[in-house]
Amino acid sequence: MDDLTNAEKKLISSLYKFYLEKQPALSPAKANRFGNSTNLISDLSLDLDIDESSDLCWSLFRAGYIECTPGDNLACNIKLTGKTIIYFENKFKNGIMDVVKFISSFR
């Protein structure tokens, strides 16, 4: 993920953390549904406005880290790609605590 800005890394890592948090109650496929770029602001407690959230999502989409569709000037139907999940599974062997430490390095 050396091709991402720090803001993009923080968002994609936050998405992966939320994916892990939802998994005990949901199947991996259902946990990998994030709604739209507006939902991310509240779901992930992001300090972004709607345009920033959408712009970051479209950058991550172009880089192949998420899948999404356009709608109402938003990124909609957001999902992590398989390559993103595999990358994070290998990077964060100790699970969610490693992800939290990584995300906190961007504050």
C-alpha distances in whole Angstrom, upper triangle without the diagonal:
4,5,6,9,10,12,9,8,11,12,10,11,14,14,14,16,19,18,19,22,24,24,27,29,27,26,22,23,25,22,19,21,21,23,22,21,24,24,20,22,25,23,20,22,20,22,21,24,24,23,20,19,19,18,14,15,16,13,10,13,13,9,11,9,13,16,19,22,24,27,29,26,24,21,23,22,19,17,14,13,14,11,9,12,12,9,10,14,13,11,14,17,19,18,18,19,16,14,17,17,13,14,17,15,15,18
4,6,8,10,12,11,9,13,14,13,13,17,18,17,19,22,22,23,25,27,27,30,32,31,30,26,27,28,26,23,25,24,26,25,23,26,26,23,24,27,26,23,24,22,23,22,25,25,24,20,20,21,18,15,17,17,14,12,15,15,11,13,12,16,19,21,24,26,29,30,28,25,23,25,25,22,20,17,17,18,14,13,16,16,12,13,17,15,13,16,19,21,21,21,22,18,17,19,18,14,15,18,16,15,18
4,7,10,12,9,9,13,14,13,14,17,17,18,20,22,22,24,26,27,28,31,33,31,30,26,26,28,26,23,24,23,25,23,21,24,25,22,23,26,25,22,24,21,22,21,23,23,21,18,18,18,16,13,14,14,11,10,13,11,8,11,11,14,17,19,22,23,26,28,25,23,20,23,23,20,19,17,16,17,14,13,17,17,14,15,19,18,16,19,22,24,23,23,24,21,19,21,21,17,17,20,18,16,20
4,7,8,6,6,10,10,10,11,14,15,15,18,19,20,21,24,25,26,29,31,29,28,25,25,26,24,21,22,20,22,20,18,21,22,18,19,23,22,19,20,18,18,17,20,20,18,15,15,15,13,10,12,12,9,8,11,11,8,11,10,13,16,18,20,21,24,25,22,20,18,21,21,18,17,15,15,17,15,13,16,17,14,14,18,18,16,18,21,23,22,21,22,19,17,18,18,15,14,17,15,13,16
4,5,5,6,9,10,11,12,14,15,17,18,20,21,23,24,26,27,30,32,30,30,27,27,28,25,23,23,21,23,21,18,20,21,18,18,21,21,18,19,16,16,15,17,18,17,13,14,15,12,9,12,13,10,10,14,13,11,14,13,15,18,19,22,22,24,25,22,20,18,21,23,19,19,17,18,20,18,16,18,20,17,17,20,20,18,19,23,24,23,22,22,20,17,18,18,14,13,15,13,11,14
4,5,5,6,9,10,10,12,14,15,16,18,20,21,22,24,26,29,30,29,29,26,27,27,24,22,23,21,23,21,18,20,21,17,17,20,20,16,17,14,14,14,17,18,17,13,14,16,14,11,13,15,12,12,16,16,14,16,14,16,20,21,23,24,26,26,23,21,20,22,23,20,20,18,19,21,19,16,18,20,17,16,20,20,17,18,21,22,21,19,19,17,14,15,14,11,10,12,10,7,10
4,5,5,6,9,10,11,12,14,15,17,18,20,21,23,25,27,29,28,28,25,25,25,23,20,21,18,20,18,14,16,17,14,13,16,17,13,14,11,11,10,13,14,14,10,10,12,11,8,11,13,11,10,14,15,14,16,14,15,18,18,21,21,23,23,20,18,16,19,20,17,18,16,18,21,19,16,18,21,18,17,20,21,18,19,23,23,21,19,20,18,15,15,15,12,10,12,11,8,10
4,5,5,6,8,10,11,12,14,15,16,18,20,21,23,26,27,26,26,22,23,23,20,18,18,16,18,16,13,16,17,13,14,17,16,14,15,12,13,12,14,15,14,10,10,11,10,6,8,10,8,7,11,12,10,12,10,11,14,15,18,19,21,22,19,16,14,17,18,14,15,13,15,17,16,13,15,17,15,14,18,19,17,17,21,22,20,19,20,18,14,15,16,13,11,14,13,10,13
4,5,5,6,8,10,11,12,14,15,16,18,20,21,24,26,25,25,21,22,23,20,17,19,17,19,18,16,18,18,14,15,18,17,14,15,13,14,14,17,18,17,14,13,15,13,10,11,13,11,9,13,14,12,13,10,12,16,17,20,21,24,25,22,19,17,19,20,16,15,13,15,16,15,11,13,15,12,11,15,16,13,14,18,19,17,16,16,14,11,13,13,9,8,11,11,9,12
4,6,5,6,9,10,10,12,14,15,16,18,20,23,24,23,24,21,22,22,19,17,18,16,18,17,14,16,16,12,13,15,14,11,12,10,11,12,15,16,16,13,11,14,14,10,12,15,13,11,15,17,15,16,13,14,17,18,21,22,24,24,22,19,17,19,19,16,16,14,16,18,17,13,15,17,15,13,16,17,14,14,18,18,16,14,15,13,10,10,11,8,6,9,9,7,9
4,5,5,6,9,10,11,12,14,15,17,18,22,22,21,22,19,19,19,16,14,15,12,14,13,11,13,13,9,10,13,12,9,10,8,11,10,13,13,14,11,9,11,11,8,8,12,11,9,12,15,13,14,11,11,14,14,17,18,20,21,19,15,13,15,16,12,13,11,14,17,16,12,14,17,15,13,16,18,16,16,19,20,17,15,16,15,12,12,14,11,9,12,13,10,12
4,5,5,6,9,10,10,13,14,15,17,20,21,20,20,17,17,17,15,12,13,12,14,14,12,15,14,11,13,15,13,11,13,12,14,14,16,16,16,14,11,13,13,9,9,12,11,8,11,13,11,11,8,8,12,13,17,18,20,22,20,17,14,15,15,11,10,8,11,13,12,9,10,13,11,10,13,15,13,13,17,18,15,14,16,14,11,12,14,11,10,13,14,12,15
4,5,5,6,9,10,11,12,14,15,18,20,19,19,16,18,18,15,13,15,13,16,17,15,17,16,12,14,16,13,10,13,12,15,15,18,19,19,16,14,16,16,12,12,16,14,11,14,17,15,14,11,11,15,17,20,22,24,25,23,20,17,18,18,14,13,10,13,14,13,10,10,13,11,8,11,13,11,10,14,14,12,10,12,10,7,9,10,8,6,10,11,11,13
4,5,5,6,9,10,10,12,14,17,18,18,19,16,17,17,13,12,13,11,14,14,13,14,13,9,11,12,10,7,9,9,12,13,16,16,18,15,12,15,16,12,12,16,15,13,15,18,17,16,13,13,15,16,20,21,22,23,22,18,16,17,16,13,13,11,14,16,16,12,12,15,14,11,14,16,14,13,16,16,13,10,12,12,8,8,11,10,7,10,12,11,12
4,5,5,6,9,10,11,12,16,16,15,16,13,14,13,10,9,10,8,11,12,11,13,11,8,11,12,9,7,11,11,14,14,17,16,18,15,12,14,15,12,11,14,14,11,13,16,15,14,11,10,12,13,17,18,20,21,20,16,14,14,13,10,9,8,11,13,14,10,10,14,13,11,13,16,15,14,17,17,14,12,14,14,10,11,14,13,11,14,16,14,16
4,5,5,6,9,10,11,14,15,14,14,11,13,13,10,9,11,10,14,15,15,17,15,12,15,15,12,10,14,14,17,18,20,20,21,19,16,17,18,15,14,17,16,13,15,18,16,15,11,11,13,15,19,21,23,25,24,20,17,17,15,12,10,8,11,11,12,8,7,11,10,8,10,12,12,10,13,14,10,9,12,11,8,10,13,11,10,14,16,15,17
4,5,5,6,9,10,12,14,14,15,13,15,14,11,11,13,12,15,17,16,18,15,12,14,14,11,9,12,13,17,18,21,21,22,20,17,19,20,17,16,19,19,16,18,21,19,18,14,14,17,18,22,24,25,26,25,22,19,19,18,14,13,11,14,15,16,12,11,13,13,10,11,14,13,10,13,12,9,6,9,10,6,7,11,10,9,12,14,14,16
4,5,5,6,9,11,12,12,13,12,13,12,8,9,10,9,12,14,14,15,12,10,12,12,8,7,11,12,16,17,19,19,21,19,16,18,20,17,15,19,19,16,18,21,20,19,15,14,16,17,20,22,23,24,23,20,17,17,15,13,11,11,14,16,17,14,12,15,16,13,14,17,16,14,16,16,12,9,12,13,10,10,14,14,12,14,17,17,18
4,6,5,6,10,11,9,10,8,10,9,5,6,8,9,12,15,15,17,14,12,15,15,11,11,14,16,19,20,22,21,23,21,18,19,21,18,16,19,20,16,17,21,19,17,14,13,14,16,19,21,23,24,24,20,18,16,14,12,10,9,12,13,14,12,9,13,14,11,12,15,15,13,15,15,11,10,13,14,11,13,16,15,14,17,20,19,21
4,5,5,8,10,10,10,9,12,11,8,9,12,12,16,18,19,20,17,15,18,17,13,13,16,17,21,22,24,24,26,24,21,22,24,21,19,22,22,19,20,24,22,20,16,16,18,19,23,25,26,28,28,24,21,20,18,15,13,12,14,14,16,13,10,13,14,11,10,14,14,11,13,12,8,7,11,12,10,11,15,15,14,17,19,20,21
4,6,7,9,9,11,11,13,12,8,11,12,12,16,18,19,19,16,14,16,15,11,11,14,16,20,21,24,23,26,24,21,23,25,22,20,24,24,21,22,26,24,23,19,18,20,21,24,26,27,28,28,24,22,21,19,16,15,14,17,18,19,16,14,17,17,14,14,17,17,14,15,14,10,8,11,13,11,11,15,16,15,17,20,20,21
4,6,6,6,8,8,11,9,5,9,10,11,14,17,18,19,15,14,17,15,11,12,15,18,21,22,24,23,26,24,21,22,25,22,20,23,24,21,22,25,25,22,19,17,18,19,22,24,25,26,27,23,21,19,16,15,13,14,17,17,19,17,14,17,19,16,15,19,19,17,18,17,13,11,15,17,14,15,19,19,18,20,23,23,23
4,5,5,6,6,9,8,6,9,11,13,16,19,20,22,18,17,20,19,15,15,19,21,24,25,27,26,28,27,23,25,27,24,22,25,26,22,23,26,25,23,19,18,19,20,23,26,27,29,29,25,23,21,18,16,14,14,16,16,18,16,13,15,17,15,14,17,18,16,16,16,12,11,15,17,15,16,20,20,19,22,24,25,26
4,6,8,9,12,11,9,12,14,16,19,22,24,24,21,20,22,21,17,18,21,23,27,28,30,29,32,30,27,28,30,27,25,28,29,26,26,30,29,26,23,22,23,24,27,29,30,32,32,29,26,24,21,20,18,17,20,19,21,19,16,18,20,17,16,19,20,18,17,16,13,12,15,18,17,17,21,22,21,23,26,27,27
4,7,9,12,9,8,12,13,15,17,21,23,23,19,19,22,20,16,18,21,23,27,28,29,28,31,30,26,27,30,28,25,28,30,27,27,30,30,27,24,22,23,23,26,28,28,30,31,27,25,23,20,19,17,18,20,20,23,21,18,21,23,20,19,23,23,21,21,20,16,15,18,21,19,20,23,24,23,25,28,28,29
4,6,8,6,6,9,10,13,15,19,21,22,18,18,21,20,16,18,21,23,27,27,28,27,29,29,25,25,28,26,23,26,27,24,24,28,27,24,21,19,19,20,23,25,26,28,29,25,23,20,17,16,14,15,17,17,20,19,16,19,21,19,18,21,23,20,21,20,17,16,20,21,19,20,24,24,23,26,28,28,29
4,5,5,6,9,11,14,16,20,22,23,20,20,23,22,18,19,23,25,28,29,30,28,30,30,26,26,28,26,23,26,27,24,23,26,26,23,20,18,18,20,22,25,26,29,29,26,23,20,17,16,14,14,16,15,18,17,14,16,19,18,16,20,22,20,20,20,17,17,21,22,20,22,25,25,24,27,29,29,31
4,6,5,6,9,12,15,18,20,22,19,18,22,21,18,18,22,23,27,27,28,27,28,27,24,24,26,23,20,23,24,20,20,23,22,19,17,15,15,17,20,23,25,27,28,24,21,19,15,14,11,11,12,11,14,13,10,13,16,14,13,17,18,17,17,18,15,15,19,19,17,20,23,22,21,25,27,27,28
4,6,5,7,11,13,16,19,21,18,18,21,21,18,19,22,23,27,27,28,26,27,26,23,22,25,23,19,21,23,19,18,22,21,18,16,14,13,15,17,21,22,25,25,22,19,16,13,12,9,10,11,11,14,14,12,14,17,16,16,19,21,20,21,21,18,18,22,22,20,22,25,24,23,27,28,28,30
4,5,6,9,11,15,17,19,16,16,19,19,15,17,20,22,25,25,26,24,26,25,22,22,24,22,19,22,23,20,19,23,23,20,18,15,14,15,17,20,21,23,24,21,18,15,12,12,10,11,13,14,17,16,14,17,19,18,18,21,22,21,22,22,19,18,22,23,20,22,25,24,23,26,28,28,29
4,6,8,11,14,16,18,14,14,17,16,13,14,17,19,23,23,24,22,24,24,20,20,23,20,18,20,22,19,18,22,22,19,16,14,14,15,18,21,21,24,24,20,18,15,12,11,9,10,13,13,16,14,12,15,17,15,15,19,19,18,19,19,16,15,18,19,17,18,21,21,19,22,25,24,26
4,6,10,12,14,16,14,13,16,17,13,14,18,18,22,21,23,21,22,21,18,18,20,18,15,17,18,15,15,18,18,15,13,10,10,12,15,18,19,21,22,18,15,13,10,8,5,6,9,10,13,11,10,13,15,14,14,18,18,18,19,20,16,15,19,19,16,18,21,20,19,22,24,23,25
4,6,9,12,14,11,11,15,15,12,13,17,17,21,20,21,18,20,20,16,16,19,17,14,16,18,15,15,18,19,16,14,11,10,10,12,15,16,18,19,15,12,10,7,6,5,8,11,13,16,14,13,17,18,17,18,21,22,21,23,23,19,18,22,22,19,20,23,22,20,23,25,24,25
4,6,8,10,7,7,11,11,9,10,13,14,17,16,17,15,17,17,13,13,16,14,11,14,16,14,14,18,18,16,14,11,10,10,12,14,14,16,16,13,10,8,7,5,6,9,12,15,17,15,14,18,19,17,19,22,22,21,23,23,20,18,21,21,18,19,22,21,18,21,23,22,23
4,7,8,6,8,11,11,10,12,15,15,18,16,16,13,16,16,12,12,15,15,12,14,17,15,14,18,19,18,16,12,11,9,10,12,11,13,14,10,9,6,5,6,8,12,15,18,20,18,18,21,22,21,22,26,25,25,27,27,23,21,24,25,21,22,25,24,21,24,26,24,25
4,5,5,7,9,11,10,12,14,13,16,14,13,10,12,13,9,8,12,12,9,11,14,14,13,16,18,17,15,12,11,8,9,9,9,10,10,7,5,4,6,6,10,13,15,19,20,18,19,23,23,22,24,27,26,26,28,29,25,23,26,26,22,22,25,24,21,23,25,23,23
4,5,5,7,10,10,10,12,11,13,10,10,7,9,9,6,5,9,9,7,10,12,12,12,15,17,16,15,12,12,10,11,10,10,11,10,6,5,6,9,8,11,13,16,20,21,18,19,23,22,21,24,26,25,25,28,28,25,22,25,25,21,21,24,22,19,21,23,20,20
4,5,6,7,9,10,11,10,12,10,8,6,9,10,7,8,11,12,11,13,16,15,16,19,20,20,18,16,16,13,13,13,11,11,10,7,8,9,11,11,14,16,20,23,24,21,22,26,25,24,26,29,28,27,30,30,26,24,26,26,22,22,25,23,20,22,24,21,21
4,5,6,6,8,10,10,13,11,11,9,12,13,9,10,14,14,12,15,17,16,17,20,21,21,18,15,15,13,14,14,13,13,13,10,10,9,10,10,13,15,19,22,23,20,20,24,24,22,24,27,26,25,28,28,24,21,23,24,21,20,23,22,19,21,23,21,21
4,5,5,5,8,7,10,9,10,9,12,11,8,9,12,11,10,13,15,14,15,18,19,18,16,13,14,13,15,15,15,15,15,11,10,10,11,9,12,13,17,20,21,17,18,22,21,19,21,24,23,22,25,25,21,18,20,21,17,17,20,19,15,17,20,17,17
4,6,6,6,5,7,7,8,8,11,10,7,10,13,12,12,15,16,16,17,20,21,21,18,16,17,16,17,17,17,16,15,12,12,13,15,13,15,16,20,23,24,20,21,24,24,21,24,27,25,24,27,26,23,20,21,22,18,17,20,19,15,17,19,16,16
4,6,5,7,9,10,10,11,14,13,11,13,16,15,15,18,20,19,20,23,24,24,21,19,20,18,20,19,19,18,18,15,15,15,16,15,17,18,22,24,25,22,22,26,25,23,25,28,26,24,27,26,23,19,21,22,19,17,20,20,16,18,20,18,17
4,6,8,11,12,13,13,16,15,12,14,17,16,14,18,20,18,19,23,23,22,19,17,18,17,19,19,19,19,19,16,15,14,14,13,14,15,19,21,23,19,19,23,22,20,22,25,23,21,24,23,20,16,18,20,16,15,19,18,15,17,20,18,18
4,5,9,10,13,13,16,14,11,14,16,14,13,17,18,16,18,21,21,21,17,16,18,17,20,20,20,21,20,16,15,15,16,13,14,15,18,21,21,18,17,21,20,17,20,22,21,19,22,21,18,14,16,17,13,12,15,15,11,13,16,14,14
4,7,9,11,13,15,14,11,15,17,15,15,19,20,18,21,24,23,24,20,19,21,20,22,22,22,22,21,18,17,18,19,16,18,18,22,24,25,21,21,24,23,20,23,25,23,21,24,23,20,17,17,18,15,13,16,16,12,13,16,14,13
4,5,9,10,12,10,8,12,14,12,13,16,17,16,18,21,21,22,19,17,20,19,21,21,21,20,19,16,16,17,18,16,17,18,21,24,24,20,21,24,23,20,23,25,23,21,25,24,21,18,19,19,16,14,16,15,12,12,15,12,11
4,7,10,12,9,9,13,14,13,15,18,18,18,20,22,22,24,21,20,22,21,23,22,22,21,19,17,17,19,21,19,21,21,24,27,27,23,24,27,25,23,26,28,25,24,28,27,24,21,21,21,18,16,18,17,13,13,15,12,10
4,7,8,6,6,10,10,10,12,15,15,16,18,20,20,22,19,18,20,19,20,19,19,18,16,14,14,17,19,17,19,20,23,26,26,22,24,27,25,23,27,28,26,25,29,28,26,23,24,23,20,19,20,19,15,16,17,14,13
4,6,5,6,9,10,11,12,14,16,17,18,20,21,23,21,19,21,18,19,17,17,15,13,12,13,16,18,17,20,21,24,27,27,24,26,29,28,26,29,31,29,29,32,32,29,26,27,27,23,22,24,22,19,20,21,18,17
4,6,5,6,9,10,11,12,14,15,16,18,20,21,20,18,18,15,16,14,13,11,9,8,10,12,15,15,18,19,22,26,26,23,25,28,27,26,29,31,29,29,32,32,29,26,28,28,24,23,26,24,20,22,23,20,19
4,5,5,6,9,10,11,12,14,15,16,18,20,19,17,18,15,15,13,13,12,8,8,10,13,16,15,19,20,22,26,26,23,25,28,27,26,30,31,29,30,33,33,31,28,29,29,25,25,27,25,21,23,24,20,20
4,5,5,6,9,10,11,12,14,15,17,18,17,16,17,16,17,15,16,15,12,10,11,14,17,15,18,19,21,24,24,21,23,26,24,24,27,29,26,27,30,31,28,25,27,26,22,22,23,21,18,19,20,16,16
4,6,5,6,9,10,11,12,14,16,17,15,13,15,13,14,13,14,14,11,9,9,11,14,12,14,15,18,21,21,18,20,24,22,21,24,26,24,24,28,28,25,23,24,24,20,20,22,20,16,18,19,16,16
4,5,5,6,9,10,10,12,14,15,14,12,13,10,11,10,11,11,8,6,6,9,12,11,14,15,17,21,21,19,21,24,23,22,25,27,26,26,30,30,27,25,27,26,22,23,25,22,19,22,22,19,20
4,5,5,6,9,10,11,12,14,14,13,14,12,13,12,13,13,10,9,8,12,15,13,16,16,18,21,21,19,21,24,22,22,26,27,25,26,30,31,28,26,28,26,23,23,25,22,19,22,22,18,19
4,5,5,6,9,10,11,12,11,11,12,12,14,13,15,16,13,11,9,13,15,12,14,14,15,19,18,15,18,21,19,19,22,23,22,22,26,27,24,22,24,23,19,20,21,18,16,18,18,15,17
4,5,5,6,9,10,10,9,8,9,8,10,11,13,14,12,9,6,9,11,8,10,11,13,16,16,14,16,19,18,18,21,23,21,22,25,26,23,22,24,23,19,20,22,19,17,20,20,17,19
4,5,5,6,9,10,10,9,9,8,9,9,12,14,11,9,7,10,12,10,12,13,14,17,17,15,18,21,19,20,23,24,23,25,28,29,26,25,27,26,22,24,25,22,20,23,23,20,22
4,5,5,6,9,9,9,11,11,13,13,16,17,14,13,10,14,15,13,14,13,14,17,16,14,17,19,18,18,22,23,21,23,26,28,26,24,26,24,21,22,24,20,18,21,21,18,20
4,6,5,6,5,6,8,10,12,14,16,18,16,13,11,13,14,10,11,10,10,13,12,10,14,16,14,15,18,19,18,20,23,25,22,21,23,21,18,20,21,18,16,20,20,17,20
4,5,5,6,5,6,7,9,11,14,17,15,12,9,11,12,9,10,9,9,13,12,11,14,16,16,17,20,21,20,22,25,27,24,23,26,24,21,23,24,21,20,23,23,21,23
4,5,8,8,9,10,12,13,16,19,16,15,12,14,15,13,13,13,12,15,14,13,17,18,17,19,22,22,22,24,27,29,27,26,28,26,23,25,26,23,22,25,25,22,25
4,6,8,10,12,14,16,19,22,19,17,14,16,17,14,13,12,11,13,11,11,14,15,14,16,19,19,18,21,24,26,24,24,26,23,21,23,24,20,20,23,22,20,23
4,6,7,10,13,15,19,22,20,17,14,15,15,12,11,9,7,10,8,8,12,13,12,14,17,18,18,20,22,25,23,23,25,23,20,23,24,21,20,24,23,22,25
4,7,10,14,16,19,22,20,17,13,15,14,10,9,6,6,8,7,6,9,11,10,11,14,15,15,17,19,21,19,19,21,19,16,19,21,17,17,20,20,19,22
4,7,10,13,16,18,17,14,10,11,10,7,5,4,5,9,9,8,10,13,13,13,16,17,17,18,21,23,20,19,22,21,18,20,22,19,18,21,22,20,22
4,7,10,13,17,16,13,9,9,8,6,5,6,6,10,11,10,12,15,16,16,18,20,21,22,24,26,23,22,25,24,21,23,25,23,21,25,25,24,26
4,7,10,13,12,9,6,5,5,4,7,9,10,13,15,14,15,18,19,19,21,24,24,24,27,28,25,24,27,26,23,24,27,24,22,26,27,24,26
4,7,10,10,8,6,5,6,7,10,13,13,17,18,18,19,22,23,23,25,27,27,28,31,32,29,28,31,30,26,28,30,28,26,29,30,27,29
4,7,7,6,5,6,9,10,13,16,17,20,21,20,22,25,25,26,28,30,30,31,33,35,31,30,33,32,28,29,32,29,27,30,31,28,29
4,5,5,6,6,9,11,15,18,19,23,24,23,25,28,28,28,30,33,32,33,36,36,33,31,34,34,30,31,33,31,28,31,32,29,30
4,5,8,9,12,14,18,21,23,26,27,26,27,31,31,30,33,35,35,35,38,38,35,33,35,35,31,31,34,32,29,31,33,29,30
4,7,9,13,14,17,20,22,25,26,24,26,29,29,29,32,34,33,33,36,37,34,32,34,33,30,30,32,30,27,29,30,27,27
4,6,10,10,14,16,18,22,23,21,23,26,26,25,28,30,29,30,33,33,30,28,30,30,26,27,29,27,24,26,27,24,25
4,7,7,10,13,15,18,19,18,19,23,22,22,25,27,26,27,30,30,27,25,28,27,24,24,27,25,22,25,26,23,24
4,5,9,12,14,18,20,18,19,22,23,22,25,27,27,27,30,30,27,25,28,28,24,25,28,26,23,26,28,25,26
4,7,10,12,15,18,16,17,20,21,21,22,25,25,25,28,28,25,23,27,27,23,24,27,25,23,26,28,26,27
4,7,10,13,15,13,14,17,18,17,19,22,22,22,24,25,22,20,24,23,20,21,24,22,20,23,24,22,24
4,6,9,12,10,10,14,15,14,16,19,19,19,21,23,19,18,22,21,18,20,23,20,19,22,24,22,24
4,7,8,6,7,10,11,11,12,15,15,16,18,20,17,16,19,18,15,18,20,18,17,20,21,20,23
4,5,5,7,9,10,11,13,15,15,17,19,21,18,18,22,20,17,20,22,20,19,23,24,22,25
4,5,5,6,9,10,11,12,14,15,17,19,17,18,21,20,17,21,23,20,20,24,25,24,27
4,6,5,6,9,10,11,12,14,16,19,17,18,21,19,17,20,21,19,19,23,23,22,26
4,5,5,6,9,10,10,12,14,17,15,15,18,16,13,17,18,15,16,19,19,19,22
4,5,5,6,9,10,10,12,14,12,13,16,14,12,16,18,15,16,20,20,20,23
4,6,5,6,9,10,11,14,13,14,17,15,14,18,19,17,18,21,21,22,25
4,6,5,6,9,10,14,12,14,16,13,12,16,17,14,15,19,18,19,22
4,5,5,6,8,11,9,10,12,10,9,12,13,11,12,16,16,17,20
4,6,6,6,9,8,10,13,11,10,14,15,14,15,18,19,20,23
4,6,6,10,10,12,14,11,12,15,16,14,16,19,19,20,23
4,6,9,9,11,12,9,9,13,12,10,13,16,15,17,20
4,5,5,8,8,6,6,10,10,9,12,14,14,16,19
4,6,9,10,8,10,13,13,13,15,17,18,20,22
4,7,7,6,9,11,11,12,14,16,17,19,21
4,6,6,7,9,11,11,13,15,16,18,20
4,5,5,6,9,10,10,12,14,16,17
4,5,5,6,9,10,11,13,15,16
4,5,5,6,9,10,11,14,15
4,5,5,6,9,10,12,14
4,5,5,6,9,10,11
4,6,5,7,9,11
4,5,5,8,10
4,5,6,8
4,5,6
4,6
4
